[in-house]
Amino acid sequence: MEKTLRIAGIGMLFLIGGSMVFGQITRTVLQQTDLSIPGREVVTAKAEFPAGGTTGLHTHPGDEISYVAQGTVELVIDGNSKTYKAGEAFHVDAGKVHEAKASGGPAVVIANYVIEKGKPATTPVK
């Protein structure tokens, strides 16, 4: 069953059965399943950004591998910025402080989080 949650505030985190809401985006969990690697699972989610929407600074307890399906996203990792357009992919190492922002209009990102089972997929950074 697909779960979609929405929030307008920045820096807020809400987890229910792997569904995540963070920053100014809507995340829909498409899949959450165990991996063949003991103690790991993958969460696949669609993140929909309104124009100018941001995730806020956060980390993950495992790697994030994402694909920009629509629009343009600016990814800031440890203060370094890079822009990705529709059709491009990016990787964020586990534990890296980062933030994604829609630039130039709305954006959609398909994200895969390869994380430790039982840990929250996303943790805000204050």
C-alpha positions in Angstrom: 0.0 0.0 0.0 1.3 3.4 -1.0 1.6 6.0 1.8 1.8 9.7 1.1 2.4 12.4 3.7 2.8 16.2 3.2 4.1 19.0 5.4 4.9 22.7 4.8 7.3 23.3 7.7 11.1 22.9 7.5 13.1 20.6 9.7 10.2 18.3 10.6 10.5 14.5 10.4 7.7 12.0 10.5 8.0 8.3 10.0 5.2 5.7 9.7 6.0 2.3 8.2 8.9 3.8 6.2 7.0 6.7 4.9 8.8 10.0 5.3 7.9 13.7 5.3 10.7 16.1 5.6 11.0 19.8 4.7 8.7 21.1 2.0 8.4 18.0 -0.1 6.0 15.1 -0.4 7.5 11.6 -0.2 5.6 8.6 -1.3 7.1 5.2 -0.3 7.0 3.0 -3.4 8.7 0.0 -1.9 10.3 -1.1 1.4 12.0 -4.5 1.4 14.8 -6.5 3.0 18.0 -7.0 1.1 20.2 -10.1 0.8 22.7 -8.1 3.0 22.0 -9.0 6.6 20.6 -6.1 8.6 19.9 -3.9 5.5 16.8 -2.9 3.7 16.0 -0.6 0.8 13.3 2.1 0.8 12.4 3.4 -2.6 10.5 6.7 -2.5 9.2 9.4 -4.9 10.0 12.9 -3.7 7.9 15.7 -5.2 9.3 19.2 -4.7 7.2 22.3 -5.3 9.1 25.2 -7.0 11.8 26.2 -4.5 10.9 23.4 -2.2 13.7 21.9 0.0 14.3 18.9 2.2 16.2 20.8 4.8 19.5 19.6 6.1 19.5 15.9 7.0 21.4 12.6 7.0 20.6 8.9 6.3 21.9 5.8 8.1 22.9 4.3 4.8 23.6 5.4 1.2 21.1 7.3 -1.0 21.0 6.6 -4.7 18.6 8.9 -6.6 17.4 9.7 -10.1 16.0 13.1 -11.1 12.8 12.2 -13.0 11.5 15.8 -13.6 12.9 19.3 -13.2 16.2 20.4 -11.7 17.5 19.8 -8.2 20.4 21.5 -6.4 22.1 19.0 -4.1 24.3 20.5 -1.3 26.6 18.0 0.5 28.8 19.3 3.3 28.4 22.8 1.9 29.4 21.8 -1.7 26.6 22.4 -4.3 25.9 20.6 -7.6 22.9 20.8 -9.9 21.2 17.7 -11.4 18.7 17.8 -14.3 16.0 15.4 -15.3 17.7 12.2 -16.5 20.7 12.5 -14.2 21.4 10.5 -11.0 23.4 11.2 -7.8 24.7 9.3 -4.8 25.0 10.5 -1.2 27.2 8.5 1.2 25.8 7.3 4.5 25.9 10.0 7.3 26.7 12.9 5.0 24.9 16.1 5.9 23.0 17.2 2.8 20.0 19.1 1.4 18.1 19.0 -1.9 16.3 22.0 -3.4 14.1 22.3 -6.5 15.6 25.0 -8.7 13.8 26.6 -11.6 10.4 24.9 -10.9 8.9 21.8 -9.5 11.0 18.6 -9.4 10.5 14.9 -8.9 13.2 12.6 -7.6 13.1 8.8 -7.2 15.3 7.9 -4.3 16.6 4.6 -3.0 17.8 4.5 0.6 20.0 1.5 1.4 19.8 1.6 5.2 20.2 -0.3 8.4 17.0 -2.2 9.1 14.9 -0.6 11.9 16.6 2.8 11.7 14.8 6.0 10.6 15.4 6.6 6.9 16.0 10.3 7.5 17.3 12.3 10.4 17.1 16.2 10.5 20.2 18.2 11.2 19.7 21.2 13.5 
